[in-house]
């Protein structure tokens, strides 16, 4: 939409409807939730976080998953990093959209900063991977990026095949 300002919505770009995208994003978050539950990692969902705010109090930023205890991730080089939250993004994490742009990609650095200030270190997981520049920018904010490969994305992909796939069923980028 940044490159096609005449388009007023995703449908005009042939990218499905807002409802299609929202449903896919929900299915992606469900995949993350199921993975965390299988790993026995207790968390508060966004809805649970909002419900914990006392009436009249300002709501803190609410990541998709706020851990009840700090989780320690070990990387392939045996570095251990603590995280307290995960934000799930149903797209490719790219740095081609300028920071501060009013869309999901342009808001990433601001989101990372708000979550870090409110909750401490955390992580983003992108359904379609991420580029090196956005990885570096988010890591400079103190967030880490996780690989979506351990997640069961079948339900999300099945849904996407109904609105953003070619005739062979391949999900279009």
Secondary structure, 3 states (H helix, E strand, C coil): CCCCCCCCCHHHHCCCCHHHHHHHHHHHHHHHHHHHHHCCCCEEEHHHHHHCCCCCCCCCCCCCEEEEEEEEEECCCCCEEEEEEEEEECCCECCCCCCCCCCCCCCHHHHHHHHHHHHCCCEEEECCCECHHHHHHHHHCCCEEECHHHCCCHHHHHHHHCCCECCCCCECC
